[in-house]
Each structure stands twice: as structure tokens, then as C-alpha cells.
């Protein structure tokens, strides 16, 4: 009995190179001419544009009355901690605060159903400013990050760790959070608001 020839695993037919002479002139790949780099040439480098409102990490657009973008879980956690949102914000910053709610955050609270109807009633408070959203979808985190990147006049109020991590990468945006049954703020210039603990 003769040896049986086994087919090689994952073997492929050999293909003609696109630079081969047998291929027609119009279909043939063009030979790229390599340019030698001139060492005396001026190098162009793309530098990210920083907004004019930033003086290093200090944001000059922040000032009373503060506009505070509120996240879904911030409302829920402040209800759990039995904190009045507007009053606690004023106690934290010693100034007038205008809580702002985007359409995405409102949609998220509405999706949570009857269990979070108290949060929905608080979000519909006339003291809260409504911000319309123009993008598709209702994912609030992306919406808040995009809004804060475009306009540096907001403070972001959230308890979400992932969102906080994303916001910390954006310079000049303070973060408000809840700890020890009171509102605290990070990355805010020291001459504004209550002392930090």
C-alpha cells in the first residue's frame, strides 16, 4: 500500500504579486518612490487646541451662578442620602447654583420606571434647567462628556466611577459627588466655595 498524501492544513494557493510583469499595465500596482527626508526641513506637529478659558488647569469661565450638569445616579443617591439637591449644592459652593438636566438623563430616569418616580418628580422641578439634546440615542454618559468638552462652563455632578474617570481626563471640569451625607467637589479652585474635606 502506498502512502496517502495528506492535505496541508490552511494551505492557500499562491497568488501573483500586483507588481508582476504578467499583469496588464493599467492593473499593475504603482512603484512608490521613496523620498529621502531632508534633515534641515521644518517639522510640522499637530498640537491639540486648548480652549482660551483655561489658564493652565484653572478654568476662568467658572463663576457664580454655577451651572451644574446632573447625572441620573446623582439624583438617586441624593434621595437615598435625604439631601435637597439645590440647597445642598448651595451649601457646598456658597453661591447660587442652577442644576441642569439634559434630555438623555431625563429619558434614562423615565426608563427606570415606577420605582424611581420620586427622582423623576425632582428632575421635573422648575428650578432645574432643561438642556435639549440633538444627537441620536439616549446614552447619557457620552452626552455629558461631549457637552462638558465643548462648553467648559459646567460642573458635572455624578457618583458614577467610570464617568468620573472619563471627566478627569478633560482639563478644567470640576466634579461634584456625594460623600458623608453631603455634597463635595473636586478639581475646583480653592478660592471658590466651601472648604474641602
Protein Blocks (a to p, Z undefined) as FASTA:
>chain_A
ZZdddddehiacddddfkbmkbcfklpccddddddddfkbccddddddddfkbghjbcfk
bccdddddddfklmmmmmmnopafklmmmmmnopacdddddfklmmmmmmnommlmmmmm
mmmpmkbccdddfbecjbfklmmmmmmmmpmkbccddfbfklmmmmmmpghiacdddeeh
iacdehiafkgojddZZ
